[in-house]
Amino acid sequence: MFSITPYAASRYVVQIKDGETRMNWQPCQVIGVDSSGDEPSYLVEVRSANGEFHLDRADVIRKCPPTA
C-alpha cells in the first residue's frame, strides 16, 4: 500500500436491505492505493451519518470534478 495526496471522490456502494439491492455513489476521501492483490483497491475515508469517520476499501471510485 502507498499513500497519495488525498482527494475528494465518490465510491460505488452496493447495499442489501430488506431483500432489496440498492446501488449508489457515496462521497469519500481517497487517501491511499493498495496494489498487493490482483486488482488495485483504494483506501478511502468515509464519513458516516453521525459524523464519525472510518477507513474502508473501494474497488470503484469516481473523482469529483474540479471546482472553480
Phi and psi in degrees as a GROMACS rama.xvg file:
@    title "Ramachandran Plot"
@    xaxis  label "Phi"
@    yaxis  label "Psi"
@TYPE xy
-138.949  151.222  PHE-2
-88.721  159.161  SER-3
-136.473  171.051  ILE-4
-67.3714  119.82  THR-5
-58.4937  144.733  PRO-6
-146.704  152.744  TYR-7
-74.5701  140.008  ALA-8
-155.486  -178.655  ALA-9
-126.849  141.254  SER-10
-111.345  148.997  ARG-11
-84.1454  122.98  TYR-12
-122.842  133.929  VAL-13
-111.666  121.255  VAL-14
-118.305  137.505  GLN-15
-114.437  117.197  ILE-16
-139.491  126.579  LYS-17
54.1019  39.4271  ASP-18
77.5229  1.32891  GLY-19
-105.693  139.501  GLU-20
-101.601  124.102  THR-21
-120.438  134.971  ARG-22
-118.962  131.619  MET-23
-154.344  170.393  ASN-24
-100.731  130.945  TRP-25
-119.249  131.249  GLN-26
-64.2437  146.439  PRO-27
-157.04  175.757  CYS-28
-121.931  118.141  GLN-29
-79.9414  125.833  VAL-30
-122.707  -6.9436  ILE-31
-169.513  171.485  GLY-32
-132.442  134.429  VAL-33
-111.536  116.335  ASP-34
-112.787  25.0418  SER-35
-77.3663  -21.2085  SER-36
-97.0956  -167.036  GLY-37
-66.3197  -41.0839  ASP-38
-115.717  140.108  GLU-39
-68.7095  149.459  PRO-40
-129.373  158.55  SER-41
-102.713  138.655  TYR-42
-93.0304  120.188  LEU-43
-123.832  151.772  VAL-44
-105.328  124.775  GLU-45
-119.79  135.858  VAL-46
-97.1695  127.782  ARG-47
-83.6115  174.563  SER-48
-62.3834  -28.7537  ALA-49
-90.967  8.6384  ASN-50
93.0428  -3.35327  GLY-51
-79.5078  151.975  GLU-52
-106.652  146.432  PHE-53
-145.295  157.954  HIS-54
-95.7528  145.161  LEU-55
-151.308  169.983  ASP-56
-108.482  146.113  ARG-57
-133.864  136.59  ALA-58
-87.7921  -33.8381  ASP-59
-124.874  124.815  VAL-60
-131.055  163.503  ILE-61
-135.269  120.131  ARG-62
-71.695  135.406  LYS-63
-69.2787  145.644  CYS-64
-66.4387  150.455  PRO-65
-67.4091  148.16  PRO-66
-105.524  144.546  THR-67
